[in-house]
């Protein structure tokens, strides 16, 4: 069973920075994509940023120029560097992994969520 261990959320003032991390555990043959989603109270879960197997990235318009997604090849840890944070960035952030098992079947895994609160 593949699990995602997230860390790095917290409370920060507007204009501040945080870095989220997400490390997958379990048997993974290959990774198709990893990404970060967020969900604010009463709203749907939306994509924040993603990185696919070829290394290309995409970002939500609201975070372009402020957030940077990256992934290590060593243990596939996913990061989200968040700078110039705004109150509207406040949400529960989830890590997402799309992968293939050695059998060839596809799988999707979600992290437990880490809270990011931007407030003065």
C-alpha positions as CSV (number, residue, x, y, z in Angstrom):
1,X,0.0,0.0,0.0
2,X,1.4,3.4,-1.0
3,X,1.1,6.2,1.6
4,X,2.1,9.8,1.5
5,X,3.6,11.5,4.5
6,X,3.1,15.3,4.5
7,X,4.7,18.0,6.7
8,X,5.5,21.7,6.7
9,X,2.2,23.4,7.2
10,X,1.6,26.1,9.8
11,X,0.6,29.6,10.6
12,X,2.4,32.4,8.8
13,X,1.9,36.1,8.4
14,X,0.9,37.6,5.0
15,X,4.1,38.0,2.9
16,X,5.7,35.1,4.6
17,X,7.0,31.7,3.3
18,X,6.4,28.0,4.0
19,X,7.7,24.8,2.5
20,X,5.5,21.7,2.3
21,X,7.0,18.3,1.8
22,X,5.5,14.9,0.9
23,X,7.3,11.6,0.9
24,X,5.8,8.4,-0.6
25,X,6.2,5.1,1.1
26,X,5.4,1.6,-0.2
27,X,6.0,-0.2,-3.5
28,X,6.0,2.1,-6.5
29,X,7.2,1.0,-9.9
30,X,7.0,4.3,-11.6
31,X,5.5,7.8,-11.0
32,X,3.2,9.4,-13.6
33,X,2.6,12.6,-11.7
34,X,2.8,14.3,-8.3
35,X,1.0,17.4,-7.2
36,X,-0.4,19.6,-4.5
37,X,-4.1,20.4,-4.1
38,X,-5.8,22.6,-1.6
39,X,-9.3,22.9,-0.1
40,X,-10.6,25.9,1.8
41,X,-13.7,25.5,4.0
42,X,-16.8,25.3,1.9
43,X,-14.9,25.1,-1.3
44,X,-13.9,22.3,-3.7
45,X,-10.4,20.8,-3.8
46,X,-8.4,22.5,-6.5
47,X,-5.0,21.8,-8.1
48,X,-2.3,24.1,-6.9
49,X,0.7,22.7,-8.8
50,X,1.8,19.5,-10.4
51,X,4.9,17.9,-11.8
52,X,4.7,15.1,-14.3
53,X,7.2,12.3,-15.1
54,X,9.0,14.3,-17.8
55,X,9.7,17.0,-15.3
56,X,7.3,19.6,-16.7
57,X,5.2,21.6,-14.2
58,X,2.0,23.5,-14.2
59,X,0.5,25.9,-11.7
60,X,-2.8,27.4,-10.9
61,X,-2.9,31.0,-12.1
62,X,-3.4,32.3,-8.5
63,X,0.0,30.9,-7.4
64,X,2.2,31.5,-10.5
65,X,5.4,33.4,-9.6
66,X,4.9,32.7,-5.9
67,X,4.9,29.0,-5.5
68,X,7.5,26.5,-6.8
69,X,7.0,22.7,-7.0
70,X,9.9,20.3,-7.1
71,X,10.7,16.7,-6.6
72,X,13.9,14.8,-5.5
73,X,14.9,11.8,-7.5
74,X,16.5,10.2,-4.5
75,X,13.3,9.3,-2.6
76,X,10.6,11.0,-4.7
77,X,9.9,13.6,-2.0
78,X,7.7,16.4,-3.4
79,X,8.1,19.9,-2.2
80,X,6.0,23.1,-2.5
81,X,7.9,26.3,-1.7
82,X,5.3,29.0,-1.0
83,X,6.5,32.6,-1.0
84,X,4.6,35.9,-0.7
85,X,1.7,34.1,1.0
86,X,-1.7,35.7,1.1
87,X,-4.7,35.2,3.3
88,X,-6.5,33.6,0.4
89,X,-3.9,30.8,0.3
90,X,-5.3,29.6,3.6
91,X,-6.5,26.0,3.1
92,X,-5.8,22.3,3.8
93,X,-3.1,21.2,1.4
94,X,-3.1,17.7,0.1
95,X,-0.3,15.8,-1.7
96,X,-1.4,13.6,-4.6
97,X,0.5,10.8,-6.4
98,X,-0.4,9.0,-9.6
99,X,1.7,5.9,-10.1
100,X,2.1,2.4,-11.6
101,X,2.6,-0.8,-9.7
102,X,5.1,-3.4,-10.9
103,X,2.0,-5.4,-12.1
104,X,1.3,-2.5,-14.5
105,X,-1.9,-1.4,-12.8
106,X,-2.3,2.3,-12.0
107,X,-2.8,3.7,-8.5
108,X,-3.7,7.1,-6.9
109,X,-2.8,8.1,-3.4
110,X,-3.6,11.1,-1.3
111,X,-1.8,12.5,1.7
112,X,-3.7,13.3,5.0
113,X,-3.5,17.0,4.4
114,X,-1.5,19.7,6.1
115,X,-3.1,23.0,7.2
116,X,-1.7,26.3,5.9
117,X,-3.0,29.4,7.6
118,X,-2.0,32.9,6.5
119,X,-3.1,35.5,9.0
120,X,-1.7,38.5,10.8
